[in-house]
Each structure stands twice: as C-alpha cells, then as structure tokens.
C-alpha cells in the first residue's frame, strides 16, 4: 500500500511541475492576455475532447487488453519520454517555440493518461486490500498524502521562482528525475500487486 501511495504522490508532484512549465511557457509565448486566453481556451477544449474520447473509447479496452501490469507504467513512461525530449530541447534550443509546443504536448499527455489510464488503474490496485482497509486507504491518499504532494510541488516551484526565469529550462530535468523514480516505484507496485492476488 505504501508503494501505491508513493507512486500517486510522485505523479501528483510531476503533474504540478509540468503544469507550471506549461503555463510559464504559454505566458512567454503569447505576449498579450487576449492571445493567452484564446490559446488556453482552445487547448483546454481540445484536452477535454481528447479526454472524453479516450475515456469512452480506449480506456477500458486498453486496461482489458494489457491489464495493470502495463497500465501502471503507461503514464510515467509516456511522461518520461516527453520529459527527455523537453530536457534535450531545453538544453540545446533553450526556450524556443519547439520547447513550448513540446511542453504543451507533455501537458496533454499528462492529463489524458492520468484520467484515461491512471484513475481506473489505481482504483483497481486497491482491490487486493481487505475491504475494511480499502476505503480508508483511498481517503488517506486523497485527503492527506495528495495534499502533501501538492505542498511539496509548491515548495519546489517557489524555489524555482526565486531562481528566476533563466532556470526554467532546467525544470524538465527535475521532472525527469522524479519520473525516473516513479518508474522504479511503479515496477515495484507491479510485483507487489501480482503477489497480493489470490
């Protein structure tokens, strides 16, 4: 159960690191408030459309076909690939339009994989727990540990904010490190889950 909590907390941390990078890039890329508002409106509309389609058409089919063994790794591995691209682009091209669009793609992947794959997968991961522990564990994650992960991401983002805009290109490196740790823990969750099944 501790490993499930840890994976979820790390993914929450990653969510806010990606979100901050995305919003900072959008603010830099679009110079006026009207342009930024138009872009964000279109982006969120597209994001929710993709979320709806993946949840209704692909999510259950994917989990039925590949199960939890693959499902628990899809989100962190997908984001790891995006973060590698971001880190390389940030190191070579700096805050370029390519960096911005890769950040937008990473944000899209994070949102879609979270809602279409992670939400149902993590609900299934709680199933081997005894019935009297299942609900309290989910409440603990959402009510205590989730907010702790949000607070930790806030501390990291405040530190980056204090260092100035020049350090924003290195934020994907931090995200990359957190994601690498997430993949390691998710692999352990796979093994623990398999061992917990009757």
C-alpha contacts under 8 A as a table, 3 or more apart, distances in Angstrom:
res1	aa1	res2	aa2	distance
1	X	4	X	5.16
1	X	5	X	6.36
1	X	126	X	7.89
1	X	137	X	7.99
2	X	5	X	5.10
2	X	6	X	6.15
3	X	6	X	4.91
3	X	7	X	6.17
3	X	185	X	6.54
3	X	186	X	7.66
3	X	188	X	7.38
3	X	189	X	6.00
4	X	7	X	5.31
4	X	8	X	6.29
4	X	122	X	7.82
4	X	125	X	7.63
4	X	186	X	7.83
4	X	189	X	6.40
5	X	8	X	5.23
5	X	9	X	6.08
5	X	141	X	6.40
5	X	145	X	7.45
6	X	9	X	5.06
6	X	10	X	6.08
6	X	185	X	7.47
7	X	10	X	5.17
7	X	11	X	6.16
7	X	182	X	5.77
7	X	185	X	6.26
7	X	186	X	6.20
8	X	11	X	5.10
8	X	12	X	6.20
8	X	146	X	7.69
9	X	12	X	5.06
9	X	13	X	6.26
9	X	145	X	6.81
9	X	146	X	5.98
9	X	149	X	5.32
10	X	13	X	5.02
10	X	14	X	6.19
10	X	149	X	7.19
10	X	178	X	6.82
10	X	179	X	7.58
10	X	182	X	6.13
11	X	14	X	4.93
11	X	15	X	6.02
11	X	76	X	7.57
11	X	179	X	7.75
11	X	182	X	7.23
12	X	15	X	4.96
12	X	16	X	6.53
12	X	146	X	7.06
12	X	149	X	6.16
12	X	150	X	6.68
13	X	16	X	5.47
13	X	17	X	6.36
13	X	149	X	5.67
13	X	150	X	6.28
13	X	152	X	7.17
13	X	153	X	5.25
14	X	17	X	5.04
14	X	18	X	6.06
14	X	153	X	7.96
14	X	175	X	6.04
14	X	178	X	6.94
14	X	179	X	7.14
15	X	18	X	5.32
15	X	19	X	6.00
15	X	110	X	6.95
16	X	19	X	4.83
16	X	20	X	5.96
16	X	150	X	7.39
16	X	153	X	6.29
17	X	20	X	5.27
17	X	21	X	6.23
17	X	153	X	6.81
17	X	157	X	7.33
17	X	171	X	7.44
17	X	175	X	6.51
18	X	21	X	5.11
18	X	22	X	6.01
18	X	103	X	7.57
18	X	106	X	7.34
18	X	107	X	6.24
18	X	172	X	7.80
18	X	175	X	7.46
19	X	22	X	5.08
19	X	23	X	6.12
19	X	107	X	6.58
20	X	23	X	5.24
20	X	24	X	5.97
20	X	157	X	7.70
21	X	24	X	5.21
21	X	25	X	6.07
21	X	103	X	7.05
21	X	168	X	7.28
21	X	171	X	7.27
21	X	172	X	7.90
22	X	25	X	5.19
22	X	26	X	6.08
22	X	100	X	7.36
22	X	103	X	5.48
22	X	104	X	6.06
22	X	107	X	6.71
23	X	26	X	4.99
23	X	27	X	6.09
24	X	27	X	5.20
24	X	28	X	6.30
25	X	28	X	5.05
25	X	29	X	5.94
25	X	95	X	7.93
25	X	100	X	5.68
25	X	103	X	7.63
26	X	29	X	5.04
26	X	30	X	5.95
26	X	36	X	6.82
26	X	100	X	7.03
27	X	30	X	5.52
27	X	31	X	6.83
27	X	36	X	6.59
28	X	31	X	6.43
29	X	97	X	7.40
29	X	100	X	7.29
30	X	33	X	7.60
30	X	35	X	5.71
30	X	36	X	5.29
31	X	35	X	6.96
31	X	36	X	7.29
32	X	35	X	5.30
32	X	36	X	6.27
33	X	36	X	5.05
33	X	37	X	5.95
34	X	37	X	5.12
34	X	38	X	6.10
35	X	38	X	5.15
35	X	39	X	6.15
36	X	39	X	5.16
36	X	40	X	6.06
37	X	40	X	5.17
37	X	41	X	5.98
38	X	41	X	5.17
38	X	42	X	6.21
39	X	42	X	5.22
39	X	43	X	5.94
40	X	43	X	4.93
40	X	44	X	5.92
41	X	44	X	5.36
41	X	45	X	6.09
42	X	45	X	5.09
42	X	46	X	6.09
43	X	46	X	5.15
43	X	47	X	5.96
44	X	47	X	4.84
44	X	48	X	6.06
45	X	48	X	5.32
45	X	49	X	6.23
46	X	49	X	5.08
46	X	50	X	6.17
47	X	50	X	5.19
47	X	51	X	6.07
47	X	108	X	6.35
47	X	111	X	7.66
47	X	112	X	7.48
48	X	51	X	4.84
48	X	52	X	6.03
49	X	52	X	5.14
49	X	53	X	6.24
50	X	53	X	5.15
50	X	54	X	6.04
50	X	112	X	7.08
51	X	54	X	5.26
51	X	55	X	5.97
51	X	111	X	7.71
51	X	112	X	5.35
51	X	115	X	7.00
51	X	116	X	6.81
52	X	55	X	5.29
52	X	56	X	6.05
53	X	56	X	5.30
53	X	57	X	5.69
53	X	58	X	7.35
54	X	57	X	5.34
54	X	58	X	4.82
54	X	59	X	5.79
54	X	112	X	7.43
54	X	116	X	6.01
55	X	58	X	6.00
55	X	59	X	4.93
55	X	60	X	7.47
55	X	115	X	7.32
55	X	116	X	4.89
56	X	59	X	6.65
56	X	60	X	7.75
57	X	60	X	7.37
57	X	61	X	7.36
58	X	61	X	5.32
58	X	62	X	5.86
58	X	116	X	7.85
59	X	62	X	5.26
59	X	63	X	6.29
59	X	116	X	5.28
59	X	117	X	6.08
60	X	63	X	5.19
60	X	64	X	5.90
61	X	64	X	5.09
61	X	65	X	6.01
62	X	65	X	5.21
62	X	66	X	5.90
62	X	67	X	7.43
62	X	71	X	7.99
63	X	66	X	5.29
63	X	67	X	4.63
63	X	68	X	6.73
63	X	71	X	6.39
63	X	117	X	7.53
63	X	121	X	7.72
64	X	67	X	5.54
66	X	69	X	6.98
66	X	70	X	5.75
66	X	71	X	6.81
67	X	70	X	6.03
67	X	71	X	5.95
68	X	71	X	4.54
68	X	72	X	5.58
68	X	121	X	6.27
68	X	125	X	7.93
68	X	190	X	7.46
69	X	72	X	6.11
69	X	73	X	7.37
69	X	190	X	5.79
70	X	73	X	5.47
70	X	74	X	6.23
71	X	74	X	5.34
71	X	75	X	7.67
71	X	117	X	6.46
71	X	118	X	7.30
71	X	121	X	6.40
72	X	75	X	7.06
72	X	118	X	6.92
72	X	121	X	6.50
72	X	122	X	7.78
72	X	186	X	6.39
72	X	190	X	7.28
73	X	76	X	5.64
73	X	77	X	5.86
73	X	183	X	6.67
73	X	186	X	6.30
73	X	187	X	7.39
74	X	77	X	5.35
74	X	78	X	5.80
74	X	113	X	7.55
74	X	117	X	7.75
75	X	78	X	5.22
75	X	79	X	6.16
75	X	110	X	7.10
75	X	113	X	5.47
75	X	114	X	6.71
75	X	117	X	7.39
75	X	118	X	6.98
76	X	79	X	5.18
76	X	80	X	5.91
76	X	179	X	6.08
76	X	182	X	6.53
76	X	183	X	5.94
77	X	80	X	4.83
77	X	81	X	6.26
77	X	179	X	7.85
77	X	183	X	6.79
78	X	81	X	5.32
78	X	82	X	6.46
78	X	109	X	7.39
79	X	82	X	4.96
79	X	83	X	5.91
79	X	106	X	6.63
79	X	109	X	7.05
79	X	110	X	6.62
79	X	179	X	7.38
80	X	83	X	5.03
80	X	84	X	6.14
80	X	176	X	6.24
80	X	179	X	5.91
80	X	180	X	7.07
81	X	84	X	5.23
81	X	85	X	6.51
82	X	85	X	5.19
82	X	86	X	6.24
82	X	102	X	7.42
82	X	105	X	7.81
82	X	106	X	5.66
83	X	86	X	4.82
83	X	87	X	5.95
83	X	106	X	7.36
83	X	172	X	5.99
83	X	173	X	7.60
83	X	175	X	7.00
83	X	176	X	5.69
84	X	87	X	5.12
84	X	88	X	6.13
84	X	172	X	7.96
84	X	176	X	6.82
85	X	88	X	5.26
85	X	89	X	5.98
85	X	102	X	7.51
86	X	89	X	5.07
86	X	90	X	5.83
86	X	99	X	6.36
86	X	102	X	6.35
86	X	103	X	6.87
86	X	172	X	6.26
87	X	90	X	5.06
87	X	91	X	6.05
87	X	169	X	7.57
87	X	170	X	7.23
87	X	172	X	5.40
87	X	173	X	5.80
87	X	176	X	7.86
88	X	91	X	5.14
88	X	92	X	6.08
89	X	92	X	5.17
89	X	93	X	5.33
89	X	94	X	6.55
89	X	98	X	7.51
89	X	99	X	6.00
90	X	93	X	5.57
90	X	94	X	4.34
90	X	95	X	6.28
90	X	96	X	7.95
90	X	99	X	6.38
90	X	169	X	5.28
90	X	170	X	7.27
91	X	94	X	5.80
91	X	169	X	7.25
91	X	170	X	7.91
93	X	96	X	5.98
93	X	99	X	7.59
94	X	99	X	7.20
94	X	169	X	6.56
95	X	98	X	7.97
95	X	99	X	5.79
95	X	100	X	7.13
95	X	169	X	6.79
96	X	99	X	5.13
96	X	100	X	6.51
97	X	100	X	4.99
97	X	101	X	6.27
98	X	101	X	5.23
98	X	102	X	6.08
99	X	102	X	5.16
99	X	103	X	6.08
100	X	103	X	5.03
100	X	104	X	6.30
101	X	104	X	4.93
101	X	105	X	6.17
102	X	105	X	4.95
102	X	106	X	6.09
103	X	106	X	5.02
103	X	107	X	6.18
104	X	107	X	5.06
104	X	108	X	6.18
105	X	108	X	5.03
105	X	109	X	6.16
106	X	109	X	5.09
106	X	110	X	6.08
107	X	110	X	5.10
107	X	111	X	6.25
108	X	111	X	5.35
108	X	112	X	6.12
109	X	112	X	5.25
109	X	113	X	5.80
110	X	113	X	5.43
110	X	114	X	5.90
111	X	114	X	5.24
111	X	115	X	6.30
112	X	115	X	5.42
112	X	116	X	5.77
112	X	117	X	7.88
113	X	116	X	5.26
113	X	117	X	5.27
113	X	118	X	6.43
114	X	117	X	5.77
114	X	118	X	4.74
114	X	119	X	6.21
115	X	118	X	6.06
115	X	119	X	5.44
115	X	120	X	7.95
116	X	119	X	6.63
116	X	120	X	7.31
117	X	120	X	5.92
117	X	121	X	6.03
118	X	121	X	4.97
118	X	122	X	5.80
119	X	122	X	5.55
119	X	123	X	6.40
120	X	123	X	5.16
120	X	124	X	6.33
121	X	124	X	5.13
121	X	125	X	6.27
122	X	125	X	4.89
122	X	126	X	6.71
123	X	126	X	5.63
123	X	127	X	7.20
124	X	127	X	5.32
125	X	128	X	6.93
125	X	193	X	6.97
126	X	129	X	5.69
126	X	134	X	6.00
126	X	138	X	7.86
127	X	130	X	7.77
127	X	134	X	7.05
128	X	193	X	7.60
128	X	196	X	6.15
128	X	197	X	6.28
129	X	133	X	6.21
129	X	134	X	5.64
130	X	133	X	5.45
130	X	134	X	6.28
131	X	134	X	5.28
131	X	135	X	7.47
132	X	135	X	6.91
132	X	136	X	7.57
133	X	136	X	5.53
133	X	137	X	5.99
134	X	137	X	5.31
134	X	138	X	6.45
135	X	138	X	5.18
135	X	139	X	6.21
136	X	139	X	4.98
136	X	140	X	6.01
137	X	140	X	5.06
137	X	141	X	6.26
138	X	141	X	5.13
138	X	142	X	6.24
139	X	142	X	5.21
139	X	143	X	5.54
139	X	144	X	7.73
140	X	143	X	5.23
140	X	144	X	5.24
140	X	145	X	6.32
141	X	144	X	5.80
141	X	145	X	4.83
141	X	146	X	5.53
142	X	145	X	6.41
142	X	146	X	5.13
142	X	147	X	7.34
143	X	146	X	6.37
143	X	147	X	6.70
144	X	147	X	5.65
144	X	148	X	6.38
145	X	148	X	4.96
145	X	149	X	6.30
146	X	149	X	5.17
146	X	150	X	6.38
147	X	150	X	4.88
147	X	151	X	6.14
148	X	151	X	5.01
148	X	152	X	6.21
149	X	152	X	5.05
149	X	153	X	6.23
150	X	153	X	5.12
150	X	154	X	6.20
151	X	154	X	4.92
151	X	155	X	6.35
152	X	155	X	5.13
152	X	156	X	6.37
153	X	156	X	5.10
153	X	157	X	6.10
154	X	157	X	5.08
154	X	158	X	6.05
155	X	158	X	5.14
155	X	159	X	6.28
156	X	159	X	5.17
156	X	160	X	6.34
157	X	160	X	5.00
157	X	161	X	6.02
158	X	161	X	4.90
158	X	162	X	6.18
159	X	162	X	5.13
159	X	163	X	6.44
160	X	163	X	5.10
160	X	164	X	6.65
160	X	167	X	6.82
160	X	168	X	7.06
160	X	171	X	7.81
161	X	164	X	5.40
161	X	165	X	7.17
163	X	166	X	7.68
163	X	167	X	6.39
164	X	167	X	6.00
164	X	168	X	7.47
165	X	168	X	5.36
166	X	169	X	6.80
167	X	170	X	5.48
167	X	171	X	7.05
168	X	171	X	5.24
169	X	172	X	6.67
170	X	173	X	5.29
170	X	174	X	6.93
171	X	174	X	5.18
171	X	175	X	6.32
172	X	175	X	4.79
172	X	176	X	5.89
173	X	176	X	4.87
173	X	177	X	6.28
174	X	177	X	5.15
174	X	178	X	6.34
175	X	178	X	5.14
175	X	179	X	6.07
176	X	179	X	5.06
176	X	180	X	6.14
177	X	180	X	5.15
177	X	181	X	6.44
178	X	181	X	5.17
178	X	182	X	6.18
179	X	182	X	4.76
179	X	183	X	6.20
180	X	183	X	5.25
180	X	184	X	6.49
181	X	184	X	5.16
181	X	185	X	6.30
182	X	185	X	5.17
182	X	186	X	5.95
183	X	186	X	4.99
183	X	187	X	6.19
184	X	187	X	5.29
184	X	188	X	6.64
185	X	188	X	5.07
185	X	189	X	6.30
186	X	189	X	4.86
186	X	190	X	6.31
187	X	190	X	5.10
187	X	191	X	6.61
188	X	191	X	5.18
188	X	192	X	6.11
189	X	192	X	4.99
189	X	193	X	5.89
190	X	193	X	5.26
190	X	194	X	6.27
191	X	194	X	5.20
191	X	195	X	6.26
192	X	195	X	5.13
192	X	196	X	6.19
193	X	196	X	5.07
193	X	197	X	6.52
194	X	197	X	5.57
